[in-house]
């Protein structure tokens, strides 16, 4: 018999796309999607790929209820992919409801998996937000790095609690292969996250005096990593354990703004916090305190284990992933072409070395005949 996969969170774009991709994979007999509400028509169409595909069944249920155990037993599920841990809720934006869905829903799902002897593999979507964002953080986080300060609230705290319950489940069921994937901020043409909503603002409020380093994971890479985690590892690779998932390289927040053509509005931290709270209350954009810390201090993770142990190198680097995301956004108030023209004019006036530096700041390649040396401040 082939694999029977239960996928939670299929009413969101990532869950629907992953379920569609699973149906195309050889060796899959059935895909069972569950969520608290039915997917939108566009997402329902996404789950139905062209050509031959494994059967698909959708079950509308709340993970906080014990009914998920019945679904696992009824369909003989042997692989569970938990994507329903999210920063925002479906049908409710109240923070307490989102937390209950993330944490209580995960506890119920793990309890159902523990009682199901047929379950052999568990994949859980997490976030690099579990490392937090603080001024004294290490330059790069590895999977073994302990955060100096645990997340105080929001989605990052939910994810940290979920990971704790998953570790407990792994101890109780050592026969189940468990994989935790800590994704950097997911971007792409169809990205639907609070950070993508922030980047869609006509003017980007930033914290005065800070230009954080950011990493991104493209939705194509996210889907591929999830698929590889859901199936037995290829010879020479390991797909169990905890893995950071992000595109290589980093971008500064100022570089992101320039690629989008969005002007920035540097403000003191209290002012930005006040604006973020006002935006949340007005439901304009959900910039939570954890996102505000990220946009202040940034966060970079090491992906060596993903490449060497898991055996996957993301197809998109961080700059490439963000470029694909930016191409799908509406034009900003400062078109990148105009910024390029200004940069070229400044380069002609300031000389070759300054020209290369200005090109790098604008996000364009320098002359291939000249080495792209990092800028070091003069002492």
C-alpha positions in Angstrom: 0.0 0.0 0.0 1.0 3.6 -0.6 1.1 6.5 1.8 -2.0 8.1 3.3 -1.2 11.7 4.3 -3.2 13.9 6.6 -2.6 17.6 5.9 -3.8 20.3 8.4 -4.3 23.9 7.4 -5.5 23.3 3.8 -7.8 26.3 3.8 -4.7 28.5 3.4 -2.6 28.9 0.3 0.4 26.9 1.5 -1.6 24.0 2.7 -3.7 23.8 -0.5 -0.6 24.0 -2.7 1.2 21.3 -0.6 -1.8 19.0 -0.8 -1.9 19.5 -4.6 1.7 18.7 -4.9 1.3 15.6 -2.7 -1.4 14.3 -5.0 1.1 14.3 -7.9 3.8 12.4 -6.0 4.2 8.7 -6.8 3.5 6.4 -3.9 0.6 8.5 -2.4 -2.7 6.6 -2.2 -4.8 9.3 -0.5 -4.5 12.8 0.8 -6.8 13.9 3.5 -7.1 17.7 4.1 -8.6 19.1 7.3 -9.3 22.7 8.4 -11.7 24.6 10.5 -13.5 26.0 7.4 -13.7 25.0 3.8 -11.1 26.5 1.4 -12.0 29.3 -0.9 -13.0 28.3 -4.4 -9.6 29.4 -5.8 -7.9 27.1 -3.3 -10.2 24.2 -3.9 -9.3 24.5 -7.6 -5.6 24.6 -6.7 -5.9 21.2 -4.9 -7.2 19.6 -8.1 -4.1 19.4 -10.3 -4.3 18.4 -14.0 -3.4 14.9 -15.0 -3.3 11.7 -12.8 -3.4 12.4 -9.1 -4.1 10.5 -5.9 -7.6 10.8 -4.4 -8.3 13.8 -2.1 -10.8 14.0 0.8 -11.6 17.2 2.7 -12.8 17.1 6.3 -14.1 20.2 8.0 -13.2 20.0 11.7 -11.7 22.1 14.5 -8.4 20.6 15.6 -9.3 21.6 19.2 -11.9 18.9 19.1 -11.1 15.2 19.4 -12.8 14.4 16.1 -9.4 14.4 14.3 -8.7 11.0 16.0 -11.7 9.5 14.2 -10.4 10.9 10.8 -7.0 9.4 11.3 -8.5 6.0 12.2 -11.1 6.1 9.5 -8.7 6.7 6.6 -5.7 4.7 8.0 -3.4 7.7 8.0 0.3 6.9 8.3 1.8 10.4 7.7 0.7 13.6 9.3 1.8 17.0 8.1 0.8 19.8 10.5 0.6 23.2 8.7 -2.2 24.7 10.8 0.2 26.5 13.2 -0.2 30.1 11.9 0.2 33.7 12.9 -3.3 34.6 11.9 -6.6 32.7 12.4 -9.3 31.7 9.9 -12.7 33.3 10.7 -11.3 35.0 13.8 -8.6 37.6 14.4 -8.8 37.5 18.2 -5.4 36.6 19.6 -6.7 34.1 22.2 -8.6 32.2 19.5 -5.5 32.0 17.3 -3.4 30.8 20.3 -6.0 28.1 21.1 -6.0 26.9 17.5 -2.2 26.7 17.4 -1.5 25.2 20.8 -4.6 23.3 21.9 -5.2 22.2 18.3 -1.6 20.8 18.2 -2.1 19.0 21.6 -5.3 17.3 20.3 -3.6 16.3 17.1 -0.5 14.8 18.9 -2.8 13.0 21.3 -4.7 11.5 18.3 -1.4 10.5 16.7 -0.1 8.9 19.9 -3.1 6.6 20.1 -3.0 5.7 16.3 -0.6 2.8 15.9 -0.5 3.2 12.1 1.0 6.7 12.3 4.7 6.4 11.3 5.7 10.0 10.3 5.0 13.5 11.6 6.0 16.7 10.0 5.4 20.0 11.8 5.7 23.5 10.3 7.5 25.9 12.7 9.2 29.2 12.4 12.7 30.8 12.9 10.8 33.2 15.2 11.4 30.7 18.0 14.9 32.1 18.3 13.5 35.6 19.0 15.0 38.9 18.0 17.1 40.8 20.5 20.0 43.3 20.4 22.5 40.8 21.8 21.6 37.8 19.7 24.3 35.9 17.9 25.0 36.9 14.3 23.7 33.5 13.1 21.4 31.0 14.8 21.9 27.2 14.4 19.4 24.6 15.3 21.2 24.0 18.6 21.3 27.7 19.6 19.3 28.6 22.6 17.7 32.0 22.4 18.9 34.5 25.0 15.2 35.5 25.6 12.3 33.2 24.9 9.5 34.8 22.8 7.2 36.6 25.2 4.0 36.3 23.1 2.4 36.0 19.7 3.0 33.4 17.0 6.7 32.8 18.0 5.6 31.8 21.5 2.9 29.5 20.1 5.5 27.9 17.9 7.9 27.4 20.8 5.2 25.8 22.9 4.2 23.6 19.9 7.8 22.4 19.5 7.9 21.5 23.2 4.8 19.3 22.8 6.3 17.7 19.7 9.5 16.8 21.5 7.4 15.2 24.2 5.5 13.2 21.6 8.7 12.1 20.0 9.8 10.7 23.4 6.6 8.8 23.9 6.5 7.5 20.4 10.1 6.7 19.3 8.8 4.6 16.5 7.4 7.7 14.7 9.8 9.7 12.5 9.4 13.4 13.6 10.6 16.4 11.6 10.3 20.0 12.7 10.9 22.6 9.9 11.7 26.2 11.1 10.9 28.4 8.1 12.2 31.9 7.7 9.6 34.4 6.5 7.8 32.9 3.5 7.5 35.0 0.4 6.4 34.5 -3.2 3.8 35.8 -5.6 1.0 34.3 -3.5 2.5 35.0 0.0 -0.2 35.7 2.6 1.6 36.6 5.8 1.6 39.6 8.2 5.1 40.5 6.9 3.9 40.6 3.3 1.0 42.9 4.4 3.6 45.2 6.0 5.6 45.3 2.7 2.4 46.2 0.8 2.0 49.5 2.7 2.7 52.6 0.5 5.2 53.9 3.1 7.1 51.5 5.4 7.5 52.7 9.0 11.0 51.7 10.3 12.8 52.1 13.6 15.2 55.1 13.6 18.8 54.0 13.7 18.2 50.3 12.8 18.5 48.5 9.5 17.9 44.8 10.3 19.1 41.8 8.4 16.3 39.6 7.1 16.0 36.2 5.5 13.3 34.7 3.3 12.1 31.3 2.1 10.4 31.1 -1.3 7.0 29.3 -1.3 8.4 26.9 -4.0 11.2 25.8 -1.7 8.8 25.5 1.2 6.6 23.1 -0.7 9.5 21.0 -1.9 11.0 20.8 1.6 7.7 19.7 3.1 7.3 17.0 0.4 10.8 15.7 1.1 10.1 15.6 4.8 6.9 13.7 4.3 8.6 10.8 2.6 11.4 8.4 3.6 14.8 10.0 3.2 16.9 9.4 0.1 20.1 7.3 0.6 22.8 9.5 2.3 20.3 12.1 3.7 18.3 12.5 6.9 14.8 14.0 7.0 14.1 13.7 10.7 15.0 16.2 13.4 14.9 20.0 13.4 16.0 22.0 10.3 16.3 25.7 9.6 14.8 26.5 6.1 15.8 29.8 4.4 17.3 31.0 1.2 21.0 31.7 1.2 22.1 35.3 1.8 20.5 38.2 3.6 18.8 41.5 2.8 18.7 44.6 4.8 15.3 46.2 5.4 16.4 49.2 3.5 17.3 47.0 0.5 13.8 45.4 0.7 12.2 48.8 0.6 14.3 49.9 -2.4 13.4 46.7 -4.3 9.7 47.4 -3.7 10.0 51.1 -4.5 8.6 51.9 -1.1 9.8 55.0 0.8 10.6 54.4 4.5 9.6 56.6 7.4 12.1 56.3 10.2 10.6 56.9 13.6 11.5 56.4 17.2 10.7 53.0 18.6 7.8 54.2 20.8 6.2 55.9 17.8 6.5 52.8 15.6 5.0 50.7 18.4 2.1 53.1 18.7 1.5 53.0 14.9 1.7 49.2 14.9 -0.9 49.0 17.7 -3.2 51.4 15.8 -2.8 49.3 12.6 -3.7 46.1 14.4 -6.8 47.7 16.0 -8.0 49.1 12.7 -7.1 45.8 11.0 -5.1 47.6 8.4 -2.1 45.3 8.9 -1.1 42.9 11.7 2.4 44.0 12.8 2.7 42.2 16.1 5.3 43.0 18.8 7.4 40.0 17.6 7.3 41.4 14.0 8.3 44.8 15.3 11.3 43.2 17.1 12.2 41.4 13.9 12.0 44.8 12.0 14.3 46.3 14.6 17.0 43.7 15.3 16.6 41.2 12.4 17.4 37.5 12.5 19.7 35.2 10.5 19.8 31.4 10.7 22.3 28.9 9.5 21.1 26.4 6.9 24.1 24.1 6.7 22.1 21.1 8.2 19.4 21.6 5.6 21.9 21.4 2.8 24.3 18.7 4.2 22.0 16.4 6.2 18.6 16.9 4.7 20.2 17.1 1.2 18.3 20.1 -0.1 19.7 23.4 -1.3 16.9 26.0 -1.8 16.4 27.0 -5.4 15.9 30.6 -4.4 18.4 32.7 -2.5 17.0 35.3 -0.1 17.4 38.1 -2.7 15.9 36.0 -5.4 12.9 35.0 -3.3 12.2 38.6 -2.4 12.6 39.7 -6.0 9.9 37.2 -7.0 7.7 38.5 -4.3 8.4 42.1 -5.2 7.6 41.5 -8.9 4.0 40.5 -7.9 3.5 43.7 -5.8 1.9 46.9 -7.0 4.5 49.6 -8.1 5.7 51.7 -5.2 6.0 55.5 -4.9 9.7 55.3 -5.8 10.0 53.0 -8.8 13.3 51.0 -8.7 14.1 52.2 -12.2 14.2 55.8 -11.0 16.4 54.8 -8.1 18.7 53.0 -10.6 19.0 56.1 -12.7 19.8 58.2 -9.7 22.4 55.6 -8.6 24.0 55.6 -12.0 24.2 59.4 -12.0 25.9 59.4 -8.5 28.3 56.6 -9.7 29.5 58.8 -12.6 30.1 61.7 -10.2 31.8 59.8 -7.4 34.1 57.5 -9.3 34.4 53.7 -9.8 34.7 52.5 -6.2 31.8 54.6 -5.0 29.8 53.5 -8.1 30.2 49.8 -7.2 29.1 50.6 -3.6 26.1 52.5 -4.8 25.2 49.7 -7.2 25.3 47.2 -4.4 23.1 49.4 -2.2 20.6 49.6 -5.1 20.6 45.8 -5.3 22.2 45.7 -8.8 25.3 43.6 -9.8 28.6 45.4 -10.1 31.0 45.2 -13.0 31.9 41.5 -13.3 35.5 42.5 -13.9 35.8 44.2 -10.6 35.7 42.2 -7.3 32.7 43.0 -5.1 34.7 43.8 -2.0 32.8 44.3 1.3 32.8 47.8 2.6 34.7 48.3 5.8 34.2 51.5 7.8 37.3 53.5 8.3 38.7 53.5 11.8 
